[in-house]
Amino acid sequence: MTNRETQDFASELDAEWLEMQGGVRDAMVYVLTEGLARVTEKSPVADPSTWKNPRPHVGGFFRANWLLSIGNPTDDTTESLGAFAGRNSGSIASFAASQGFPMIYLQNNLPYALRLENGWSKQAPSGVLAMTVAELEQIWSGMSEP
């Protein structure tokens, strides 16, 4: 093999490696975005009509507090009921495009989040996160099959 052929071969390998990384990155962004959407969708919202002692309440804080952090976990919470999930999923895509494959945390830091995950809500008796993780494992497995 000549020096030129070796350089051409190395360039082809580099191009294929970059293409493969892009495909894995795209799959990762899809799975993470899907995971965030699914936990948000499954999250119970307060329904005072089912309570023994109803009181005035605005629901949706648990749903709004699914937070993604990149690189390190966060202790944050939000009082906003807006489209927090959409802002998070956009940050996944932009970070993954520039930084590769970071550690990404999906968490809900509200004091009652663990109780809800452990079946405290009649709206989500099987929790939210464990079910979503199982679904994402199936999605990821399906992506890797030929």
C-alpha positions, 0 to 999 in steps of 0.5 A: 500500500502506498503512502497515498493509499494509506492516507486515503484509507485512514480518511475513509475510516475517519469519515465512517467513524464520524458518521457512526458517531452521528447516528449513535448521537441521534439515537441517544438524543431521540431516546432521551427526548422520548424518555423526558416526554414519557415521564412528563406524560405519565406524571400524575396531576393533582385531582382534588375530586379524589381527595378525602379532604379537598383543598384549593390546589394548582396541580402540575408541579410534579409534571413540570419538575422533570429536569434534565441536567448534563454532566452533573445532577442538579438540586433545582426545582421549578415553580413554572408550569410551562413547557419545561420539558421542551427546553430540556430536550432542546438542551440535550440535542445541542449539547450532544451535537457539540460535546459527544456523549455526556452523563445525563441525569433525569430527575424530579427533586420535589419532596414527594417525587419518591412517594409518587414513584412508589405508587402513592398516586392512584393515577400512577400506581406503578410509578412513572420512571420505572415504567418509562425506563423499561419502555426506553430499554425496549426502544433502544434494543429495537434500534440496535437490531439489524 
